[in-house]
Amino acid sequence: MELIFVFAGSLLALIFCGYLIRWIFKQPQGNEKMIEISNYIFEGAKGYLRQQYKVVGIFFAVVFLILLTMALKGLLVIFVPFAFLTGGLFSGFCGFLGMCISAKSNARTTAGAQQSLNKGLRVAFSAGTVMGIIVVGLGLLEMAGWFVFLKWYYTNNPLPYGSDLFTAITSTMLCFGMGASSYALFARLGGGIYTKAADVGADLVGKVEAGIPEDDPRNPAVIADQVGDNVGDVAGMGADLYESYVDSIVATMALAAAAGLGLKGVITPLLMATAGVVASLVGYFFVRTKEDATQSSLLKALRKGVWTAAGLIIIFSFFIIKHYLPGHMGVFGSVVIGLLAGIFIGFFTEYFTSSGYSPTKKLSKSSETGTATFIIEGIALGMLSPVGAVLTVGAAILSSFAVSGGFQNFGMGLYGVGISAVGMLSTLGITLSTDAYGPVADNAGGVAEMAELGPEVRKKTDQLDSLGNTTAATGKGFAIGSAALTALALIVAYRDHVINEAGRLGKAVDLSLTLLEPNVIIGLFIGALMPFVFCSLSLKAVSRAAASIIEEVRRQFSQIVGLLEGKAKADYSRCVTITTKAAQKEMILPSLLAIIAPIATGILLGVRGTMGLLIGALASGFVLAIMMANAGGAWDNAKKYIEEGHFGGKGSDSHKAAVTGDTIGDPCKDTAGPSLNILIKLMSMVSIVFSGLVISFSLFK
């Protein structure tokens, strides 16, 4: 009966998305030049995703056959290969739809800004909301659909995991997270390589060497740069947070089954997520501003929507838990703790990346003494920035464990930690909207520049873009923080899943852990190493792809007569093609590494070595991801702060130093850093799916 509410919440989200899409498409697109530029961006983004689907399709076909073979050999439940496919399909569809709406909304946002600042904000935020709401709507639909099907099947057939129905259901559902995580890594990493290769190439040759403005139509890489905003920061981000969303909910459902909470405990996370849909839709209508809005009032407008949704979640969760878990009201405290943790992580991210605070202002000032000091100061800022987020997550884990009764009942404490992750992600519908809004506003500024609109329009789009930089940085902090809590819940779920799989296979398994065991220590070291290897491969990929774009932009500047004088047209499609091919080629090795490492570690070191791997990757990956995201965000905003007229302004030596620092920070904050939160979750999901193989064939018993 309760699942009717979940399906209704999913349907409400999808209907609202349809309403927003219809409203957006009714908005004017501006003049013919604006429409032409928007179509260039849309076709480039669509072409990139078409190529990506070919590569990812081959990967999914191969992995599906491997999983199907394992299932037929008895190493997996037969539904796992199909759950893997649906996870990837839903994740991919979220990214594709979000990208389409984003690319179709840029010129409309520019046209809206011609009317008023509030109209531009409404169009851009509505486009971002489509991304946010479609993620939660499809996520709920997939989870509820699988739950209903598996409950029907296991009620009428033998259970694979002993006699507990809900353990059987949730252990099977855990596995579709591997499909969502696999696609998300390809989307986030490939999109990140694309967008930063184009961005670095456009900036270094256009702004630094040729001295032309950002988004200048004479720059051949400018369309590729705009395309990258859509495929990396919209399609990639959507797929990333889709898998965080479903992983956290399903992992918590599995923890509820392990804690013996039965049906009511298992469906509580789903009902909270459904309440989150309603809260996010209400929060959407609170986002509006006045024409003469300052940057702080624009930010306040977005925060009003998020805070409204968070307040409603607290109210809804209280009644859900009081009704379904009346003897465990401490779990409600875990929900509140998760929401507060998300707010604190957002604040710390903003503090270290926004030019409104001293760290970024001091970073800007360091540019006066040269590029080297600017880069050193940025690295130091990035290394210091994880302190607040790490302490916040640590406090959230301990306090949510305690208030849910973990010191009296260990299983309930772990459930409380999982619920805190669900609480943090329950406002995802509107939180992701504020993040996905940023690339739309960024593209709108590019359209205004390329269409040579008046300075009053560019001023408004710059205001919206600057706000988008702040929300994007905060969104990355939120994504990384939620990934840490989700990964922890997945590690606990992995332990329980191994116990269930060992029972199903009739194998003995010892999961007592001590740091004195060689296989655990080795696993920890390998796990801690993985994020650094992954980042190295990702940054090298951006560097190689950017080198191709730099050569092409230089070639066009030198060979196309009259291009720099504005008398000839740049060959935008050539840069789009080069970047697309480079991104697809470069994303394969890092992605495969994330899948092969946990399987190889499990075969060599056993399940306890695998747990060491997952814990080590979580610890180092969480800190490294925040460091890279915040350092990159601070470099970017320091450059913009200088461009506003501080420390010499545009064209000064300080500005040149800041542009160089920003090009270094770009792949850190938009490629390697954000992809790390998928890496630590994907390794957990791969470990869960291949646990039967590891239990049966590990060399370390």
C-alpha angles and dihedrals in degrees: 000000000000092000089067086073090052093051089045090052090050091049091048090053093049093046091050090050089053090051092050093047091051091049093048093050090053091060118098117260097208127234128345093267092055092049091048092052092046091051091051089055094045094049091047093050092046091049091050093051091046090057092044092053090056092055095041091044091060091048093050092047092052094045091045090056091048092050092045090052090050090049092051088050090053096250093114138028107262094242094061098083090052092045087053090055096047092049091055094043095051092045091049093047091052090054094045096050092044091050093049093052092043093051091046092050102054098083090039089055090051090049089048090052088054087063100039142325091248092053091052090049092049094051094046094044092047089054090050090047091058087059093046097046096042089056094055093039096053092038091057091045093053095045095045092045093052092044093053093046095047093045089053093046098046092044089060100034138048115287117242094210109051118274103320113106097196094048088056092049098046095041089057094043091053089070099064086067088073090062093048092046094046093052091042092056092051091046096045097041097040092044091046092052090048098048097043095044089054093042095049092045093048094047100044097047100029105037102025105032103027096029095224123142125266113274090017109163090227090069109093092206096053096093091046088052091053091046089052092058088060101042095041108030097033111026092032095044092047093053090044096054093039090063092043089052098050094037093054093047096045093044089052090048088054091049089052090054091048091050090053095243093139126204096333093053092045096052096041092087090050092050091048090052089050090052087050090060092056092044092050092050091052091047091054092067092055093064109098137112144193127262096251093047120153124219091262093051091049090052090047089054092057093042090052089063094047094046092048090053092047092051091051091049090056091052095044093045092052092058094041093053093040089055101039103029104025094158093052106053088147085078087069087060089056090055092053090046091054092051092048091048090055091051093049093048089051090051094050090048091050092046093056098040108033120091087222090077132064101251094065093038090054089047089053091051091053088066089073090074095048147275095295095057091044091055094043091050090049093051090049091049091050093050092052096043099077092065096087095041094047093049090046094052091044091051090046092052095048097042095044089049091050101044092049090057100261095149089058098034116023093197092054090050091055090047088053091054090051092048090052088058089049089049091053091050096040090092091049092117092069099024091059089044091062089049098046089047090070100069090047091054090045091053090047090059090050091051090050091051096045093045089050095233122174122285092250090063093046089050091057094045089048089054090052091044093050090051088050091056090056094046091045092053091047090046092054090051090049092049093049094046093049089047090057093053092042092049090051090052089048092052090054089045088051090056091051092044091053090053090050093046092048089053092049092049094042092239129140116236131181115206099174105129130208128167089226092072113099095220092053092048092048090048090052092051093048091046092050089048096050098075091051093050090046092050091047092054091045095050092046088051091054091047094053094044091047091051089059091051093046091054092048095048091048090049093053093046090053100038106035104079114226096009096122090044090055093245096111134046123246121237097244096170092061092060091045091053094047093049093046094053093044094050093049092050097044098048096062102075098048091045094050090048090060090055100040097045099066093043093049092044091050093050092048102036105022130230094309091053088050091053088052089051093051094047092047092048091048094050098047097032094053094052095041093049092054092044093053096041094049096043090051093046092049092049090050095049092042088057091050090047089055091047088057088068104274123131094006101324127225117357095019124122088253089056093050090051090049093050090054091048091049092053088054092047096047098076089040095057100031105032118020100024100050092041091059093070088058091046095059092047095043092053088053092049093047089050090052095048095046096040092107090055092048094047091051101042109022115136091213109065 
